[in-house]
Amino acid sequence: MTLKEISTQLCEQKAEVKVGTPYRPEKLFKARQVIADYLIKRGFIDAKASVSDEEVSATTLIIRFVIDELPNDDEEECCEN
């Protein structure tokens, strides 16, 4: 899975988030959902996608999509026994 593949999915689903565009929480929610769905389709059943934002100035935010592909700790402990 690459950034290009995820970007393609976002474009196809009309959920692109681009630098310099106005902040729209509903657009970020849709993009997060598209990423999560794509990960599940690719076999990352336990993957989770979230969005974080950091205010840089009164008019600027840094938006990050955080992808966690690993199973949670309980599942890892279960598999180790």
N, C-alpha and C positions, 0 to 999 in steps of 0.2 A: 504494500500500500504506500503510495507516494503522495506528496502534496499536490502534484499535477492531477492525479486521479480524483482526489477530494475536490479540487478546484473545478474539475470537469463536472462532477456531480452537482456541485453548488450552482454552476451555470445552467445545467440542464433543468434543474428544479426551480430556477429563477429565485435563488436564495443567496446570490453573491453579496459579499460584503467588501466594499472597496474603500481604499484610503481616500480621504477627502470628502466622503459623502456624509450627509446628516445622520446623526445617531437615531436609529429607529429600533427600539427594543423588540418589536414584533419580527423584524427582519433577522435579528440575531437569534431569536427563539427558533425561527424556521430553519436557519442555517445549522444551528445545533442539532435539530431534529434530523435534518438531511444527513449530517455527518454520522450521527448515531445509527440511523437506519442503514447507511452504507457499510458501516463497520459490521453490523449484524449480518448483512448479506454476504460479506466477505469471510464469515466464519468466526468473527471475534464476538462470540455470544455474550461474554461478560464485560465487554467494553462499555465505557461510559464517556460521554462528551459533555463538557460544561463550558460556560463562558465566564470569563473574568474581565473586569474593566478597571482601569487605573486613570484617575483624573490627573492630567499633566498641567492643564491650565483651565481657565474658565470656559474656554471654547474647544479644548482638545482632550480626547480620551485615547488611551491605548486599549484595544480590545484583543483578548487572547482566547483562543479555543484550546481547551485542555482536554486531551484524549488519554484515558487510562485504559489500556488494553489488558491488564493483568486481572486474574480472578481475585476476589477478596480473600482476606487472611483465613477465614473459616474454611473455605474450599481447599486452600493449600494445606492446612493442617489435616483435613480429612484425607487428602490424597497421600500424605506422608506415612500414615499408619499402616 
